[in-house]
Amino acid sequence: MTLTQDKSQNLNNPERPGLKIALLADDNTLMQYGPVLRRLTVGLYDEVASLTVVCKGSSDALDFVPSPPISIVSDIISRNEIFAAKNVKDLITTLYTPHLNPLELFNPGHRVKRLAQELSNRKITLIHSLGERMEKLAAELSKILQIPYVTSFLAENHSNLNLRESSCGHIIPCYSHVARKLRKNYPDLSEKIHLVEIGTHVSSSTSCYDFGDRWPQLFCCSELEKNMGIPELLKAARILKDSGRKFQLMISGRGQLEFEFRRQAAKLDLMNCVHFIEPIDLIVKDNDAFRKVFRMSDIFIHCRPTRNWRPELLEAMSAGNAVVAVGESEHSLLIHETTALLCQKHNPADLAEKVGKLIDDRAYARELAIKCQKYIKKHFLASEMVEKLINIYKTTLGY
């Protein structure tokens, strides 16, 4: 039986109602999912009876969520936001909306009940928390509505949750190293843990050196803060320049140390080849805008170790950039000489050597980019992500 046939049967069988899913997401989670959100919601809507996205009404991410038939329930304030407000003035100015009953500013439990009533009116059958930050709200709604919920985990750090006492139906890590950490910490919950890699669409061509004889275009996304690898990247750029290599490096980001990094670039005489630009807006109405940036780049530099979800890394790979990444190959996406060239952290010389190899040998760089795209097609397709989630939903509901 196909998924479409199964969906039709669910709609016509009162004992097995159609999948009516509510996705819960805060602003941070929406930013982490970035361009994946539209693929997720559109893909799910093809397979479920109805789909509702629950998020804060003030979120800019609302521009990114597909328009109807995807439903949106907004103006939601979590308990954490209530308790995090420094004073009543901050609470009102940052969280108040015209549709909010003032009583709910000081009684988050009342607001949860109002949200539960809205989801009940929509006959929601399952709640999916997109990220561990919304797990507690999902648990409260699940208890009130007497329906199951599942939670996706984007990061390893979830020390504020006690999953052993959780009523979560299934735990969905989005990366293999996160899955390993969860299974190690909660061996008794292994049957609940199901890996679902975040998926994307792979470009039909490779962008690496696709524009003739122009200088190599290097691109880096990073917060301009401490311990982000920017000083080492600038030193590596100076080594590359001293070696006589020609290139243009774009550093996309914002942060408190932006002026300091600009000053360092000027001191290293890099202003003609290193350019600081605004951060790529992950939440955009045009879902392809994020990828179009990488289609104009040849080499993507991931300048610091990370074990958390980084949307720009997957998007650069799927667009066909050759990748140089700082850190060890513990990340699902980073396999040395298959998806990227890996180099040691705090080692500008090693970083310069790896980038220099991709500048000097364009054929090798394109080969690396093509191998990476093949790997993404095998392990990180959006269609597989949606299919696995649908199966988890059905298993949770006993279909």
C-alpha positions as MATLAB code, in Angstrom:
seq = 'MTLTQDKSQNLNNPERPGLKIALLADDNTLMQYGPVLRRLTVGLYDEVASLTVVCKGSSDALDFVPSPPISIVSDIISRNEIFAAKNVKDLITTLYTPHLNPLELFNPGHRVKRLAQELSNRKITLIHSLGERMEKLAAELSKILQIPYVTSFLAENHSNLNLRESSCGHIIPCYSHVARKLRKNYPDLSEKIHLVEIGTHVSSSTSCYDFGDRWPQLFCCSELEKNMGIPELLKAARILKDSGRKFQLMISGRGQLEFEFRRQAAKLDLMNCVHFIEPIDLIVKDNDAFRKVFRMSDIFIHCRPTRNWRPELLEAMSAGNAVVAVGESEHSLLIHETTALLCQKHNPADLAEKVGKLIDDRAYARELAIKCQKYIKKHFLASEMVEKLINIYKTTLGY';
ca = [
       0.000    0.000    0.000;
       1.407    3.409   -0.954;
       1.578    6.337    1.441;
      -1.103    8.135   -0.600;
      -3.419    5.131   -0.442;
      -2.787    4.798    3.280;
      -3.584    8.476    3.775;
      -6.858    8.065    1.896;
      -7.800    5.044    3.991;
      -7.054    6.973    7.194;
      -9.348    9.789    6.108;
     -12.222    7.397    5.402;
     -11.807    5.146    8.437;
     -13.075    6.748   11.673;
     -11.040    4.269   13.709;
      -7.805    5.395   11.998;
      -8.064    9.159   11.479;
      -5.740   10.904    9.040;
      -2.415   12.185   10.319;
      -2.989   15.702   11.632;
       0.376   16.992   12.762;
       1.324   20.074   14.794;
       4.975   21.167   14.441;
       6.250   23.203   17.414;
       9.198   25.539   16.848;
      10.786   28.523   18.554;
      12.785   31.179   16.712;
      16.116   29.537   17.461;
      14.978   26.214   16.053;
      13.581   27.832   12.926;
      16.899   29.572   12.374;
      18.762   26.280   12.813;
      16.526   24.476   10.356;
      16.892   27.410    7.956;
      16.076   26.502    4.352;
      15.098   22.952    5.379;
      11.837   24.167    6.929;
       9.999   24.653    3.639;
      11.126   21.271    2.327;
       9.965   19.667    5.546;
       6.532   21.296    5.643;
       5.804   20.885    1.928;
       6.994   17.277    1.957;
       4.919   16.414    5.025;
       1.793   18.073    3.682;
       1.844   15.756    0.689;
       1.516   12.801    3.069;
      -0.655   13.984    5.982;
      -4.265   15.030    6.331;
      -3.344   18.432    7.788;
      -0.250   20.248    9.020;
      -0.109   23.079   11.548;
       3.016   25.058   12.432;
       3.034   26.525   15.953;
       5.464   29.402   16.489;
       5.687   32.860   18.017;
       3.665   35.436   16.152;
       6.497   37.972   16.218;
       8.854   35.563   14.463;
      10.322   36.650   11.133;
      10.307   32.942   10.335;
       6.605   33.239    9.518;
       7.686   34.601    6.131;
       9.429   31.320    5.475;
       6.588   28.956    6.365;
       4.557   28.018    3.254;
       1.257   29.813    2.875;
      -2.022   27.856    3.176;
      -2.838   24.967    3.015;
      -0.183   24.954    5.767;
      -1.881   26.379    8.891;
      -0.093   28.613   11.376;
      -0.890   29.060   15.052;
       1.143   32.000   16.344;
       1.518   34.374   19.306;
       2.766   31.545   21.504;
       4.895   32.395   24.539;
       6.782   29.595   26.265;
       7.317   29.293   30.008;
      11.024   29.899   29.486;
      10.335   33.274   27.861;
       8.103   34.314   30.739;
      10.715   33.425   33.337;
      13.597   34.888   31.294;
      12.098   38.397   31.204;
      14.061   40.711   33.517;
      11.029   42.755   34.490;
       7.424   43.416   33.577;
       8.375   46.209   31.157;
      10.707   43.910   29.221;
       8.047   41.241   29.180;
       5.397   43.537   27.749;
       7.603   45.263   25.179;
       9.144   42.065   23.841;
       6.289   39.598   24.064;
       3.008   41.524   24.040;
       0.787   41.301   20.973;
      -2.632   42.924   20.359;
      -4.330   39.508   20.427;
      -2.910   38.567   23.837;
      -5.115   38.508   26.899;
      -3.107   40.451   29.554;
      -3.876   37.708   32.050;
      -1.784   35.331   29.964;
       1.351   37.468   30.380;
       1.494   36.380   34.001;
      -0.165   32.980   33.709;
       1.677   30.902   31.100;
      -0.355   27.858   32.139;
      -3.495   29.609   30.942;
      -1.819   30.301   27.628;
      -0.847   26.646   27.206;
      -4.470   25.682   27.799;
      -5.601   28.179   25.165;
      -3.120   26.687   22.706;
      -4.290   23.196   23.602;
      -7.886   24.230   22.885;
      -6.857   25.582   19.476;
      -5.088   22.327   18.597;
      -8.062   20.359   19.876;
     -10.352   22.325   17.557;
      -8.077   21.319   14.689;
      -8.308   17.659   15.796;
      -4.526   17.328   15.954;
      -3.499   13.672   16.377;
       0.252   14.075   17.011;
       2.651   16.811   18.143;
       6.205   17.081   16.812;
       8.635   19.299   18.739;
      11.201   20.649   16.259;
      14.148   20.812   18.610;
      14.703   20.026   22.259;
      13.802   23.579   23.337;
      10.097   22.909   22.730;
      10.014   19.450   24.319;
       8.496   20.615   27.602;
       5.704   22.518   25.866;
       5.039   19.490   23.668;
       4.819   17.310   26.796;
       2.308   19.680   28.434;
       0.127   19.805   25.325;
       0.345   16.046   24.951;
      -0.867   15.575   28.522;
      -3.779   17.990   28.145;
      -4.913   16.657   24.759;
      -4.159   12.997   25.515;
      -2.274   12.578   22.236;
       1.322   11.422   21.667;
       4.282   13.584   20.754;
       7.773   13.138   19.309;
      10.870   15.352   19.644;
      13.694   16.115   17.192;
      17.151   16.764   18.642;
      19.472   19.125   16.761;
      22.286   19.252   19.324;
      24.019   17.049   21.850;
      23.501   19.333   24.823;
      20.132   18.606   26.413;
      21.113   18.535   30.077;
      17.951   20.401   31.101;
      15.766   17.466   30.004;
      15.162   14.203   31.829;
      14.210   11.914   28.990;
      13.774    8.918   31.278;
      10.800   10.643   32.866;
       9.573   11.972   29.553;
       6.404   10.671   27.937;
       7.871   11.355   24.486;
       6.769    8.714   21.985;
       9.920    8.780   19.879;
      13.220   10.666   20.099;
      14.520   11.806   16.702;
      18.204   12.830   16.562;
      19.038   14.674   13.338;
      22.709   13.633   13.190;
      24.431   10.304   13.773;
      26.765   11.655   16.480;
      23.745   13.060   18.342;
      22.092    9.629   18.041;
      25.204    7.947   19.460;
      25.277   10.356   22.402;
      21.598    9.799   23.178;
      21.920    6.023   22.987;
      24.966    6.133   25.248;
      23.225    8.324   27.832;
      19.882    6.521   27.608;
      20.505    2.863   26.722;
      17.112    1.915   28.184;
      15.411    4.216   25.636;
      17.212    2.829   22.565;
      13.957    1.529   21.061;
      12.574    5.077   21.104;
      15.598    6.653   19.373;
      15.374    6.857   15.574;
      17.945    8.700   13.468;
      16.462   10.977   10.801;
      19.165   12.974    9.021;
      18.129   16.463    7.933;
      17.573   16.384    4.184;
      18.091   18.698    1.244;
      17.923   18.782   -2.554;
      21.206   18.321   -4.443;
      21.960   20.593   -7.392;
      22.164   18.914  -10.779;
      25.572   20.475  -11.433;
      28.693   21.357   -9.430;
      29.380   25.036   -8.740;
      33.086   24.592   -7.977;
      35.068   26.388  -10.707;
      32.041   26.662  -12.964;
      32.829   30.220  -14.050;
      35.891   29.944  -16.248;
      39.212   31.546  -15.326;
      38.085   33.993  -12.635;
      39.898   34.064   -9.309;
      38.739   31.336   -6.882;
      35.792   32.476   -4.800;
      36.075   31.426   -1.143;
      33.102   31.695    1.210;
      32.788   31.385    4.993;
      29.740   31.745    7.276;
      30.464   32.480   10.930;
      29.440   34.557   13.896;
      32.088   37.250   14.382;
      32.756   36.299   17.975;
      35.424   34.612   20.072;
      36.490   31.026   19.379;
      34.908   30.978   15.926;
      38.160   30.525   14.012;
      38.186   33.914   12.276;
      41.712   35.006   13.414;
      43.131   31.679   12.172;
      41.250   32.084    8.879;
      42.713   35.552    8.363;
      46.232   34.283    9.091;
      45.673   31.460    6.596;
      44.550   34.027    4.011;
      47.793   35.949    4.583;
      49.812   32.751    4.014;
      47.907   32.120    0.777;
      48.534   35.680   -0.388;
      52.240   35.461    0.439;
      52.451   32.296   -1.658;
      51.286   34.259   -4.686;
      47.810   32.710   -4.928;
      44.952   34.881   -6.182;
      41.533   34.562   -4.530;
      38.568   36.424   -3.084;
      37.342   35.466    0.397;
      33.878   36.485    1.599;
      33.240   36.226    5.343;
      29.503   36.353    6.015;
      28.510   37.144    9.569;
      27.931   39.612   12.327;
      29.104   39.918   15.918;
      30.718   42.011   18.614;
      34.236   41.444   17.282;
      33.517   42.507   13.693;
      35.519   45.747   14.030;
      38.434   43.859   15.597;
      38.492   41.310   12.763;
      38.295   44.048   10.141;
      41.215   45.772   11.833;
      43.171   42.515   11.845;
      42.474   42.009    8.123;
      43.713   45.531    7.393;
      46.829   44.972    9.496;
      47.556   41.816    7.489;
      47.070   43.787    4.233;
      44.143   41.628    3.149;
      41.512   44.266    2.355;
      41.863   43.700   -1.398;
      41.059   39.988   -1.132;
      39.081   39.540    2.111;
      35.615   41.071    2.394;
      33.213   41.096    5.329;
      29.571   40.937    4.286;
      26.212   40.703    6.022;
      25.044   37.295    7.292;
      23.052   35.169    4.903;
      19.458   35.452    6.008;
      18.407   31.853    6.655;
      14.764   32.806    6.846;
      13.851   34.013    3.361;
      10.704   33.945    1.277;
      12.622   32.539   -1.693;
      13.733   29.110   -0.542;
      16.483   28.992   -3.178;
      18.086   32.308   -2.200;
      20.331   30.624    0.353;
      21.656   28.200   -2.236;
      22.122   30.854   -4.933;
      24.877   32.389   -2.807;
      26.798   29.118   -2.820;
      26.229   28.616   -6.528;
      28.491   31.658   -6.991;
      31.244   30.177   -4.777;
      33.959   27.624   -5.479;
      35.278   26.733   -2.024;
      33.374   26.796    1.261;
      35.423   27.113    4.466;
      33.983   25.831    7.730;
      36.457   27.501   10.072;
      35.693   25.937   13.460;
      34.883   22.487   14.850;
      31.207   21.834   15.411;
      29.074   18.912   16.448;
      25.781   20.751   16.114;
      23.581   21.324   13.101;
      24.979   23.938   10.704;
      22.584   24.517    7.788;
      25.104   26.422    5.673;
      27.471   23.437    5.633;
      24.874   21.090    4.116;
      23.668   23.735    1.660;
      27.191   24.531    0.436;
      27.872   20.827   -0.108;
      24.615   20.201   -1.947;
      25.209   23.255   -4.165;
      28.529   21.765   -5.281;
      31.186   23.698   -3.345;
      34.485   22.031   -2.498;
      34.716   22.159    1.315;
      37.567   22.710    3.755;
      36.539   22.139    7.377;
      38.359   22.645   10.655;
      37.965   19.771   13.097;
      37.775   16.008   13.323;
      35.535   13.734   11.275;
      32.993   13.148   14.060;
      30.350   15.132   12.232;
      28.029   13.152    9.942;
      28.796   15.445    7.017;
      32.566   15.569    7.368;
      34.550   12.690    5.886;
      38.141   13.515    4.973;
      38.789   13.478    1.206;
      35.235   12.284    0.531;
      33.049   15.247    1.482;
      35.737   17.711    2.601;
      39.387   18.294    3.350;
      39.777   18.382    7.125;
      42.447   20.364    8.936;
      43.576   20.866   12.508;
      42.021   23.571   14.669;
      44.156   26.547   15.741;
      46.507   25.786   12.826;
      46.452   28.506   10.142;
      49.268   26.828    8.201;
      47.295   23.584    7.865;
      44.174   25.502    6.846;
      46.148   27.431    4.240;
      47.650   24.193    2.912;
      44.236   22.552    2.436;
      42.671   25.618    0.809;
      45.784   26.090   -1.329;
      45.447   22.530   -2.636;
      41.903   23.302   -3.855;
      43.072   26.578   -5.404;
      46.030   24.978   -7.210;
      44.291   21.815   -8.439;
      40.910   22.771   -9.839;
      40.265   19.296  -11.237;
      40.791   17.767   -7.796;
      38.548   20.401   -6.198;
      35.717   19.628   -8.639;
      36.188   15.901   -8.067;
      35.880   16.446   -4.309;
      32.715   18.521   -4.785;
      31.169   15.832   -7.010;
      31.980   13.067   -4.520;
      30.393   15.148   -1.787;
      27.202   15.663   -3.793;
      26.961   11.900   -4.378;
      27.304   11.339   -0.640;
      24.569   13.885    0.097;
      22.257   12.191   -2.417;
      22.801    8.877   -0.656;
      22.400   10.025    2.948;
      20.755   13.460    3.179;
      17.852   13.675    0.732;
      14.753   15.609    1.788;
      12.475   12.877    0.416;
      14.063   10.276    2.709;
      13.778   12.626    5.684;
      10.046   13.018    5.080;
       9.483    9.304    4.487;
      11.230    8.369    7.750;
       9.233   10.953    9.700;
       5.953    9.659    8.272;
       6.872    6.124    9.355;
       7.713    7.389   12.865;
       4.390    9.232   13.070;
       2.482    6.101   12.082;
       4.416    3.915   14.507;
       3.786    6.393   17.330;
       0.064    6.373   16.587;
      -0.060    2.613   16.194;
      -0.989    2.642   12.500;
];
